[in-house]
Amino acid sequence: MIKHFYTVEKLDSKDIRYFLHKIDEIKEINPQYLTSCMNPKTKHKVSITLSEREAKIVEKYGKATNVLINYLQEAELHEGYQY
């Protein structure tokens, strides 16, 4: 299954896979980070072929998967990670 993701910052397929697996570990959502990723100024398109586990994650969260990837990216950027 090929899936397209639209991200705030330019990411590669390894970064997308990393964030997909981190989605299941989210316990709290910071509204400030969520607000900043809801209306991104720039969008970068990344297409990847999903594994079975990743496809299940995408099925579970549906359209919110892309928002959650951008949320995690935003949260990590505020914690000092650079992409």
C-alpha positions in Angstrom: 0.0 0.0 0.0 1.4 3.4 -1.1 0.5 6.3 1.1 1.2 10.0 0.6 1.9 12.3 3.6 2.1 16.1 3.6 4.5 17.4 6.2 5.4 20.8 7.5 9.2 20.2 7.2 10.9 18.2 4.6 11.2 14.6 5.8 12.3 11.3 4.2 10.6 8.0 4.4 12.6 6.9 7.5 11.4 9.9 9.4 7.8 9.2 8.4 8.1 5.6 9.5 9.6 6.7 12.8 6.6 9.1 13.4 4.1 6.4 12.4 5.4 4.1 15.1 5.5 6.9 17.7 1.8 7.7 17.1 0.8 4.6 19.1 2.9 5.9 22.1 1.1 9.3 22.3 -0.3 9.8 25.8 -1.0 13.6 25.9 -1.4 16.2 23.2 -0.1 19.7 23.7 -2.7 22.1 22.2 -0.1 24.7 21.4 1.8 22.3 19.1 -1.4 20.9 17.6 -2.6 24.4 16.7 0.7 25.3 15.0 0.6 22.1 12.8 -3.1 22.4 11.8 -2.4 25.2 9.3 1.1 24.7 8.0 2.7 27.4 5.9 4.5 24.9 3.7 3.7 21.4 2.7 6.1 18.7 1.5 4.8 15.5 -0.1 6.4 12.2 0.9 5.2 8.9 -0.6 6.1 5.6 1.1 5.1 2.0 0.8 3.6 0.9 4.1 4.4 -2.3 5.9 1.5 -4.3 7.3 2.0 -2.8 10.8 2.2 0.7 9.4 -0.9 0.1 7.3 -2.8 -0.9 10.5 -1.7 2.3 12.2 -2.9 4.4 9.2 -6.2 2.5 9.2 -6.7 3.0 12.9 -6.2 6.8 12.9 -7.5 7.5 9.3 -7.1 11.1 8.1 -5.8 12.2 11.5 -2.6 10.2 10.8 -1.1 13.1 8.8 -2.0 15.6 11.5 -0.5 13.4 14.1 2.8 13.1 12.1 3.0 16.9 11.9 2.1 17.2 15.6 5.0 14.8 16.6 7.3 16.6 14.3 6.4 20.0 15.8 6.7 18.6 19.3 10.2 17.2 18.7 11.3 20.4 17.0 10.4 22.3 20.2 12.4 19.8 22.2 15.5 20.5 20.2 15.5 17.9 17.4 16.4 19.1 13.9 15.4 17.6 10.5 
